[in-house]
Amino acid sequence: MSAPLDVVAATQDTYAVIAQEYAKRWGNGNSDGWHVAEAERLAGLLAPGARVADVGCGPGIHTVLLRELGLRAHGFDLSYEMLTSRDVPGQAQADMRALPIADGALDAVWCAAALLHIPRELVPRALAEFHRALRPGGHLVLSIAEGEGEGWEQVTYRQDEQPRYFVYHSYEAITEALARTGFEVTGHRRRSTHRDWLVLHARRVQEYIRK
């Protein structure tokens, strides 16, 4: 197995360990207010019942939020333990680099704090999957950690050391990557907590030619 795949698998193992604690911390109405605002912005661009994939959904906190806003949202996550940490129907185990979704089936993709675990060299593959699954003109909301570099960080959910792999992106680099994949960035916002966050709204504007 190649190094990047080992990175993804090791982070997946960490989420298996921390899933219950993660869900307890964030699953009781504690979702960040800024994600609520971004979800409301997305809902304002879509018709009621629009089809949305919450990619990297974890315990389904944002999946539920999107549904409450009138969208037909389904969650996808690589971690079975995260998916089953709360009783949220309509979720499936899946890798964001190979989504079990038909071409052009979605009106929007929501990916909050999940792409940041994908090694930089594999990010184009994930973005291409988002593009493939979206209809022409479909929307993408992407929140990532802003900065430079990538590497292991110790999780804060347990006393014992559990590693997660984080990849940081500059605005310029991620915008260029999205453009190469057939997306146009239509807006962005920043927020700082324990790290600097960048939220981008983009649209699928052209065909992506796979190399």
VEXDREN-2710 file (C-alpha; in Angstrom, 1 decimal):
% VEXDREN-2710
k/r/px/py/pz
1/MET/0.0/0.0/0.0
2/SER/1.3/3.4/-0.9
3/ALA/2.1/6.1/1.7
4/PRO/-0.9/8.3/1.0
5/LEU/-3.3/5.4/1.4
6/ASP/-1.6/4.5/4.7
7/VAL/-2.2/8.1/5.8
8/VAL/-5.9/7.9/5.1
9/ALA/-6.2/4.5/6.7
10/ALA/-4.4/5.6/9.9
11/THR/-6.7/8.7/10.2
12/GLN/-9.7/6.4/9.7
13/ASP/-8.4/4.2/12.5
14/THR/-8.2/7.3/14.8
15/TYR/-11.8/8.2/14.0
16/ALA/-12.9/4.7/14.9
17/VAL/-11.4/5.2/18.3
18/ILE/-12.7/8.7/19.0
19/ALA/-16.1/8.4/17.3
20/GLN/-18.3/8.2/20.4
21/GLU/-16.5/11.1/22.1
22/TYR/-16.6/13.1/18.9
23/ALA/-20.3/12.6/18.5
24/LYS/-21.0/13.4/22.2
25/ARG/-19.1/16.7/21.9
26/TRP/-20.6/17.9/18.6
27/GLY/-23.9/16.1/18.4
28/ASN/-25.9/17.9/21.0
29/GLY/-26.6/21.2/19.3
30/ASN/-23.0/22.3/19.5
31/SER/-22.4/22.7/15.7
32/ASP/-20.4/25.8/14.9
33/GLY/-22.7/28.8/14.2
34/TRP/-20.6/29.7/11.2
35/HIS/-21.4/26.3/9.6
36/VAL/-25.0/27.0/10.2
37/ALA/-24.7/30.3/8.3
38/GLU/-22.9/28.6/5.4
39/ALA/-25.6/25.9/5.2
40/GLU/-28.2/28.7/5.2
41/ARG/-26.4/30.4/2.3
42/LEU/-26.3/27.1/0.4
43/ALA/-30.0/26.5/1.0
44/GLY/-30.8/29.9/-0.3
45/LEU/-29.3/29.0/-3.7
46/LEU/-31.2/25.7/-4.0
47/ALA/-34.8/24.7/-4.5
48/PRO/-36.6/22.9/-1.6
49/GLY/-35.8/19.2/-1.8
50/ALA/-32.5/19.7/-3.7
51/ARG/-30.2/16.7/-3.6
52/VAL/-27.1/17.3/-1.4
53/ALA/-24.2/15.0/-0.4
54/ASP/-22.6/15.7/3.0
55/VAL/-19.2/14.2/2.2
56/GLY/-17.1/13.4/5.3
57/CYS/-20.3/13.7/7.3
58/GLY/-19.0/12.0/10.5
59/PRO/-21.9/11.5/12.9
60/GLY/-24.2/13.3/10.6
61/ILE/-24.5/16.7/12.4
62/HIS/-24.5/18.7/9.2
63/THR/-26.6/16.1/7.4
64/VAL/-29.4/16.8/9.9
65/LEU/-28.8/20.6/9.6
66/LEU/-29.1/20.5/5.8
67/ARG/-32.3/18.5/6.1
68/GLU/-33.8/21.0/8.6
69/LEU/-33.2/23.6/5.9
70/GLY/-35.4/21.7/3.5
71/LEU/-32.7/19.9/1.5
72/ARG/-32.6/16.2/0.6
73/ALA/-29.3/15.4/2.2
74/HIS/-27.4/12.1/2.5
75/GLY/-24.2/11.6/4.4
76/PHE/-21.1/9.7/3.3
77/ASP/-18.1/9.0/5.4
78/LEU/-15.2/6.5/5.4
79/SER/-15.5/5.7/9.1
80/TYR/-18.2/3.2/9.9
81/GLU/-17.8/4.0/13.6
82/MET/-18.4/7.7/13.0
83/LEU/-21.5/6.9/10.9
84/THR/-23.0/4.7/13.6
85/SER/-22.1/6.9/16.6
86/ARG/-25.5/8.6/16.3
87/ASP/-28.8/7.4/14.9
88/VAL/-29.0/9.3/11.7
89/PRO/-30.7/7.5/8.8
90/GLY/-29.7/8.0/5.2
91/GLN/-25.9/7.7/5.5
92/ALA/-23.5/5.3/3.8
93/GLN/-19.8/4.4/4.2
94/ALA/-17.9/5.7/1.3
95/ASP/-14.5/7.1/0.2
96/MET/-14.8/10.7/-1.1
97/ARG/-12.4/9.7/-3.9
98/ALA/-14.9/7.1/-5.2
99/LEU/-18.4/8.2/-4.3
100/PRO/-21.3/5.7/-4.9
101/ILE/-23.3/8.5/-6.7
102/ALA/-24.3/8.6/-10.4
103/ASP/-22.8/11.2/-12.7
104/GLY/-24.6/14.6/-12.3
105/ALA/-27.0/13.3/-9.7
106/LEU/-26.4/16.1/-7.1
107/ASP/-27.4/19.7/-6.8
108/ALA/-24.8/20.4/-4.2
109/VAL/-21.8/18.8/-2.4
110/TRP/-21.1/19.9/1.2
111/CYS/-17.7/18.9/2.5
112/ALA/-16.9/20.4/5.9
113/ALA/-13.5/19.8/7.6
114/ALA/-13.0/16.5/5.8
115/LEU/-10.9/17.2/2.7
116/LEU/-8.2/18.4/5.1
117/HIS/-7.4/14.8/5.9
118/ILE/-6.7/13.9/2.3
119/PRO/-3.0/14.0/1.3
120/ARG/-2.3/16.9/-1.0
121/GLU/-1.4/14.7/-4.0
122/LEU/-4.8/13.0/-3.7
123/VAL/-6.9/16.2/-3.4
124/PRO/-7.4/16.5/-7.2
125/ARG/-9.0/13.1/-7.3
126/ALA/-11.5/14.0/-4.6
127/LEU/-12.3/17.3/-6.3
128/ALA/-12.8/15.4/-9.5
129/GLU/-15.3/13.1/-7.8
130/PHE/-17.3/16.1/-6.5
131/HIS/-17.3/17.5/-10.0
132/ARG/-18.5/14.2/-11.5
133/ALA/-21.3/13.8/-9.0
134/LEU/-22.6/17.4/-9.5
135/ARG/-25.0/18.5/-12.2
136/PRO/-23.8/21.4/-14.4
137/GLY/-24.2/24.5/-12.4
138/GLY/-24.2/22.5/-9.1
139/HIS/-22.8/24.0/-6.0
140/LEU/-19.8/23.0/-3.7
141/VAL/-19.3/24.2/-0.2
142/LEU/-15.8/23.3/1.1
143/SER/-14.3/24.2/4.4
144/ILE/-10.6/23.5/4.9
145/ALA/-7.7/24.4/7.2
146/GLU/-5.9/27.5/5.7
147/GLY/-2.1/27.6/5.8
148/GLU/0.9/25.7/4.5
149/GLY/2.2/22.2/4.8
150/GLU/0.8/18.8/5.9
151/GLY/1.5/16.3/8.6
152/TRP/0.4/14.4/11.7
153/GLU/-1.3/16.0/14.6
154/GLN/-2.4/14.4/17.9
155/VAL/-6.1/14.2/18.5
156/THR/-7.5/16.1/21.5
157/TYR/-10.4/13.8/22.2
158/ARG/-8.6/11.3/24.3
159/GLN/-5.7/11.4/26.8
160/ASP/-3.8/8.7/24.8
161/GLU/-2.1/9.8/21.6
162/GLN/-4.3/9.2/18.5
163/PRO/-2.9/10.8/15.3
164/ARG/-4.8/12.5/12.5
165/TYR/-3.3/13.7/9.3
166/PHE/-4.0/17.3/8.4
167/VAL/-3.3/19.1/5.1
168/TYR/-3.4/22.9/4.9
169/HIS/-4.3/24.9/1.8
170/SER/-3.7/28.5/0.8
171/TYR/-6.6/30.4/-0.8
172/GLU/-4.6/30.7/-4.0
173/ALA/-3.7/27.1/-4.3
174/ILE/-7.1/25.6/-3.5
175/THR/-8.8/28.1/-5.9
176/GLU/-6.4/27.1/-8.7
177/ALA/-7.0/23.4/-7.9
178/LEU/-10.8/24.0/-8.1
179/ALA/-10.4/25.9/-11.4
180/ARG/-8.4/23.1/-12.9
181/THR/-11.2/20.7/-12.0
182/GLY/-14.0/22.8/-13.6
183/PHE/-15.2/24.8/-10.6
184/GLU/-15.6/28.6/-10.3
185/VAL/-15.2/30.0/-6.8
186/THR/-18.1/32.4/-6.1
187/GLY/-17.3/33.4/-2.6
188/HIS/-15.2/32.7/0.5
189/ARG/-15.1/33.5/4.2
190/ARG/-12.5/33.0/6.9
191/ARG/-12.8/32.1/10.6
192/SER/-10.2/31.4/13.3
193/THR/-10.7/29.0/16.2
194/HIS/-7.9/26.6/17.2
195/ARG/-6.9/26.8/13.6
196/ASP/-7.5/29.1/10.6
197/TRP/-10.5/28.0/8.5
198/LEU/-11.4/28.9/4.9
199/VAL/-14.9/28.2/3.6
200/LEU/-15.3/28.4/-0.2
201/HIS/-18.5/28.4/-2.3
202/ALA/-18.0/27.2/-5.8
203/ARG/-20.0/26.1/-8.9
204/ARG/-19.5/23.4/-11.5
205/VAL/-19.0/25.6/-14.6
206/GLN/-17.3/23.4/-17.2
207/GLU/-16.4/19.8/-18.0
208/TYR/-13.4/18.3/-16.4
209/ILE/-11.1/16.4/-18.7
210/ARG/-9.6/13.5/-16.8
211/LYS/-5.9/12.9/-17.6
END
